């Protein structure tokens, strides 16, 4: 072991020992509980030219801080990444399949694209990682957006056909599948008050993207937001049927953006309305599990989130630093569904890895309390494995357990990677 690696692992095990001493919810390991890392194709692979987002990123005006470009070049480093996840101590890994790599033009199937993702799944299995696959993590092929997104039933059918094709080709290797990642995100963004500012720019971007592709009906689902919810729900249901028809035996669900909020002042009417709008239609959708994805929470007044008070510790995303948020979110969702729950994302954007360790420690303690209370919580996936392209915010926010050199793509695990890996290996904090 090199000196640097030794120091990193010593720092991580010191933090773990102090967490254990603090007696943070000493719950025994639950057999089969998944401890994983998470990522999404578009944010890490690089060069997803056939995706709608590649077009959207490059039209002007833009709401993107910088283009994704090569991202983490995970397309070429994925085997190394999977080996790293396993060597750190995890037993699961979440990633997404980029539809546009498999079907870059409507009906034109890339055998190489299919073979690539099959190799990724095989590598997970070789390294004893349970693969959790997301079929739609925000991006779609550009031809889907150019023809109206999920508002067009032909695209709903195309998504279902894609899910069936992938299931037939590699479903034997999938452990867990999510159709959509955070299809409810626009509701959360609307309550956060960010949509009003972005709306005029989004409208201009949609127009510019349409002009760039000679497709006036341009509707990237990421930009179309709540207007496409019915179509997305239809695509979710159709995809489940298609995966089952294709022989898929794995649990299928969807993942949701969940904020862990409280009422501002004495009036909880806004809070209740936000929670219902954020969750209910998605919890009622078909599927075997719900993926809970939480980063923070805030006070909510009658109509909107209230900004954190001055003096609150903020993350690089401007969110309040709230390690206990994930416990609250899991309890909120568990109170509204009987489905199994996985934490499919939780993490913090920070340059200070000691704060990430503190965040993980608090979050995992809460996760363990949920399990101890009998909630059917089956896994914890940390966002993110790598420092990657954070959508509109570009490369500045650092969510990763592992840093990535932007020129050489060299991966370097941070102390937090060893810290959470050690938790995963021993099945919990205590
Ligand atoms: C998304 C990720 C994103 C993360 C951190 C989630 O909304 O699923 O793609 O990077 O939050 O902001």
Boltz pocket constraint, residues with backbone or C-beta under 6 A from the ligand:
constraints:
  - pocket:
      binder: B
      contacts: [[A, 40], [A, 43], [A, 181], [A, 182], [A, 257], [A, 293], [A, 345], [A, 383], [A, 389], [A, 390], [A, 391], [A, 399]]
      max_distance: 6.0
